[in-house]
Amino acid sequence: MSRLRIMILCGRSARHLHVANALCRAGEALAIVQETGGEWKLKKTLKKLRPDNLFRKVWRWLRDRRRYTGNPEAKFFFPHGEPRLDHPELVREVPHINHPDVVKLARDLKPDLICVFGTSLIRGELLNEGRLGIVNLHGGLSPEYRGADCTFWALYNGEPEKIGCTLHYIDAGIDTGRLIAHVSPEVREGDSELVLFWRAVQDSSEVYAEAVTRLAEGEQLGMVQPGKGRLYQVRDRGLRHEQALATRLASGMLAGVALPRRVHWFSPETAGERKP
């Protein structure tokens, strides 16, 4: 069986490198594209400097400095060494993911599939590339949890059973493309938001790799989402929400919870569930 020729678009955090490595093992990786965010735009900068946006960004920066002290994400995904790509020679850096150079690269390489995790929202001409399309790993269960901070919101809403990731095709919407798989991690008493999110991503890397293999075998994957659900945005998560969830978790919100790992596959004909 020949492997799919894939082009990977991903972020640069430890979780992104972990998923990229899993994809490289599953397919024939042609390039790993990472955005640097180095392109300066006046309109975007002025928007960030608005008092409300500036306060929010400073607060999130301070919160994340506290949560990420000691680089726990790197230790979770790379417990035996520094985070790294298995194929750094494939890296191409661009100012942003919709840069014309990315479109040109896709047209030059002609990948069977474009695999995405941890980039800015893909728009424009890039949406038309990839013989089989573009697949994304989203950190929530679409359509109910689309957008940002979905693990947080599932916990906040008292729905730990709806924590997980979605593997889906990308269309012009935000996490609205055809569903390939839902991946829900094990949930245990004492788990934190970050650990649950990382565990979901770790489990999803295996499912992502399996999806690449199954598509290479000619299997038809993908089902239209059954509704719009809810879109959560970064600005929706405020200090009062943080404090409320922290209080609930400290009060034993997850006491007695013991949910197993669950994987739910979607296809045009059937949707089935596989358990390890």
N, C-alpha and C positions, 0 to 999 in steps of 0.2 A: 504494500500500500504506500503510495506517495504521500508525503506530508504537505500540508497547506503552506504556501508562501505567505508569510504574515509580516505586516508592518505594525510596530508597537508604538503607541503614543501614550506616554505616562509621565507622572510626576517624579520627584527626586527624593522623596522620603523613603524610609526603610520599607514600609508596606508596599510602595510602588515598585521598588527594586525586587522585592520578593515575588510579586505577581509577574513581573517581566521575566524573571528567571524561569518560572514555571511555564510560561508561554514559549520561551525559547526551547525548552525541552520537548514541547508538544508539536511545534511546527518549525518550518524553516524560516528563521527570522532574517529579514532583509535589512531592517534599520530599527533603531530605538530612538524615537524623537522626544526630546524633552524641552519644555519652554523655560526660558530664563527670566522672563518678565522684564527684560531690559529695554523695551521700546517705550520711550517717554511720550505721553500725550497730555497736552495742556488741559483738555476738557476733563479727562479722567482724574488728573491730579487735583484740579480745583474741586471736583466732587468729593474726593477723599478728605480735603481740608475743611469741608463744611463742619461746623461745631458738633452737630449730632453724629456725623460719621466719624469724626476724629475721636470723640469720646468713646464711641463703641469700639473702634479699632485699638485704642490704647488699653481699654479694659480687657479686651480679648487677648491682647499681647501679654498683659500682666498675668492673666489667668493661665494662659498656655505656658508661660515661663515657669509657673509654679507646678503645673501638672507634668511638664516634660523635663523637670530637673533630673539629671542623671541619665537622660536619653532612654527611658523605659521602652519606647517603641523599637529602637534598634536592638535592645536585648531580647525583646519578644520574638522578633522575626529572624534575628541573626544571633542566637545565643552563644555561638562558638567563635565569633569573630566580628570584624567590622562589616557594616552593610556594604555590599558591592554587587555590581552586575557581573554575571558570568561571562558576558560578551561586551565589555566596554568599548571595543573597537567598532561596534555598530552604532554608537551614540552620535546623533546629530542634534545640535542645539539651535533653537530658534527663539526669537523674541516672544512670540505667542503662537498658539497652536493653529490659528487660522492664517498664518503668514503665507504669502504666495510661494515661498520656498517649500512649504510642506505639501501644497497641492502639486507643485512641479515634481517633487520627490516621489509622490504617489503615482503620478503619471509615468515617470521614468521607470520605477521599479515594477509597476503593475502587479501589486500583491493580490492574492486571492481574497484575503481578509485583512481588514484593519482592526486592531485590538486596542481598546482605550481603557485607561484607568488613571484617574487623578489629574486630568487636564482641565483647562477652561472649557466653557461650552463651545462645542463645534458648530460652526455656521458656514453658510455660503457654499462655494464650489467643492470644498472637501467632502461634503455630504454625498457627493455623487461618485466618490472613488471606492475602489475595492470591488473585485469581481463578485464576491458574495455579500458585499456591504461592509458596514462598520458595526462592531459589537462593543458594548461598554459594560464595565462593572460599576454598579451604583450601590452606595452604602445604605440602602434602605429597601424595603419590600414595596415595589411599585405595584399597583398605582396608589395604594393607601398612603405610602410614605415616599414622596418624591422630594428632590431638592437637597437641602443641607441639614446636617446634624440629626439624621433620622434615627440613629440609635438613642440619642438623647430624648427625642420626642416620643419614641415608643415607650421608653421608661417613664417619662413625665405623664403620659396618658394612661399609665398603668397597664400596658400591654406588652410585657416582656416576651410573650409568644410571637410577637410581630417584629422582633429584632432580627435583622439579617441583611443580606445583599441580594441584588437582582442583576442577573446577566440578561442583557437585552440588546436588540438592534437599535441603532441611533437613527432618529428621524429629526425633523426640524423643531420638535418640542423639547421639553426638559424632562428626561426620564420617562418618555411616553411611547417609545418604540416597542415593537413586538417582543414579548417575553420569551426568553429561552429557559431560564431556570431561576428559582428562588432558593437561596441557601440560608438556612437558619442555624446558628451555632448552638452548642450546648449552653444552657443558662443555669448557673448555680448560685446558691446563697452566698453572699459576700462579693459577688462580681461587681465591678465598677463599669461605668460607661465605656471607658477606653478599652478595658480588657475585652468586653463584649464585642466592641467594634473590631478590634484587632483579631479576635477569634473568628469572627464572621469573615473577615478578609482572608485569613489563613485558610479556612475551609473553602472559600470561594476560589482561591487560586487553583485548587485541585479540580474543581468543577469547570473553571474556565479552560484549563488544559484539556479536560475530557471533552468539552464542547468543540474545541479545535479538532481533536481527533475524530469525533463523530461526524463533523461536517466534512472532513477529509474523506470519510467513508461514504459520503453521499447522503447521509441522513438529513431529513428535513426537520429543522427545529424552528420554533417561533410561533407564537399565538398572539393575536391582537389583544391589547389590554382591555379588561372588562369595565371600563369607566375611567374617569379622570382622577379620582382620589383627591389627595390634598398635596399642594406644593408648599414646602417649608423653605423659608429664606433665611439667610444668615442674620438679618436684622430682627427676625422674630424671636430669637433667643436672647432674653435679657437677664439682668442680675436677679430679678425676683423669681424667674423660672429656675435659675441655677440654685438659688437658696431653697426653693420649695422641694426640688428633687433631692438635694443633699439631705434635707431633713427627713424625707420619706425613706431614703436608703438607710440612713442612720437609725431610723425607727424600726427597721426590719422589713422593708417592703418586699424583699426577695426571700424572706424566711420561709423555708420549706419548699422553695421552688427548685425543681430538678427537671429541666426540659432537655431532651436529647437533641443531638445534631439531626437536622432534617434537610433533605434535598428534594425539591419538586421540579420536575422537568416539564416543559411545555412543547407541544408540536401541533401542526395544523389539524391532525386527526385526534390525538389523545393527549391527555396530561397525566403523567404518572409520578409516583413518589418512590424514591430509592432511599434506603437507610443503610448505613455501614454495617 
